[in-house]
Amino acid sequence: MTNVEHMLTDIGFYSQVIGDSKRTIICPPSLLEPIRELVEAHELGGIYTVRASPVCDGKLFVVDEQAMEATFRQAAQSLLRGRRP
């Protein structure tokens, strides 16, 4: 493996690690901008997405949306195959 191939492999690996570490912060609408500013101030915008929801009622939730989507897909596939998830 050449140095360039090795570097490309490393880039692919770390890209996957960053993608896997992405999370969504869900907060009350009144805190959306302050939390967004805090995330950006710490240069974490590539890892955290901030969304508002009135359901939060003064609490913050950190969610792994990719894991949730994968779980829902798996459950849907199980139902289509006639099995319980």
N, C-alpha and C positions, 0 to 999 in steps of 0.2 A: 504494500500500500504506500503510495507516494505521500509526501507531506501535504499536498493540496487535498488529496482524498481523505487523509486523516483529519484535516481541518474542517472539511465539509461534513464529515461524520460527526465531529464534535459540535458543529453549529446545529446540525439536525437534532442531536441529542438535547442540547440546551434549549432549543426552540420548543421541543416537546415538553421539557421540564417546566418551562415558563407557561406554556399553554395549559398544562395540567394543574398549575398552581393558581390559575385565575379564579377569582371569587367575585360575587356580587354582594354589595352591602345594601340592604334594604332599610330605609329609615323613614321617619315621619316627614311629610312635605316641608314642614318648618325647618328641618335640619338639613335638607338636601344641599343647599349651597355651602354652608359651613363645612359639612363633611367632605363634599367634593373638593373644596379649597384645601382642606387638610390633607387629603389623599394626594393632590397635585403638589402641595408644598413639600411633601416627603418623596416626591417622584415615584409614586406607586400607581400612577394612572394606567400603566400597562398590565397591572395585576388585578386591581380592584375597579369594578364598575359600580357606580352609586346610582340607586334608583329610589324613588319615593313611593310610599304606599300609606294611605290613611289607616290601614289595618295595624300598623306597627304600634300605635298608641304609646309613644314615648320610648320605645325600645328599638335597638338596632339588631338586625339579623344578618349574619354572614352566611351566604348560600353558595354551594358548589353547583351551579346550574348545569354544567356538563354531566355531572354524576346523576343529577335528577333526571335529565333528559334520557340518559342511558337506562336508568331504572324504569322509566315510563315505557321506553321502547321495548325493553325486555318483557315487561308485564303485558304489553299489548300483543307481542308475538306469542307469549304463552297462552293468552286468551284465544287468539286466532287458531292455535293448534289444539284448543280444547282442554288445556291444562290450567290449573289454578296457578297464579303467580307465586 
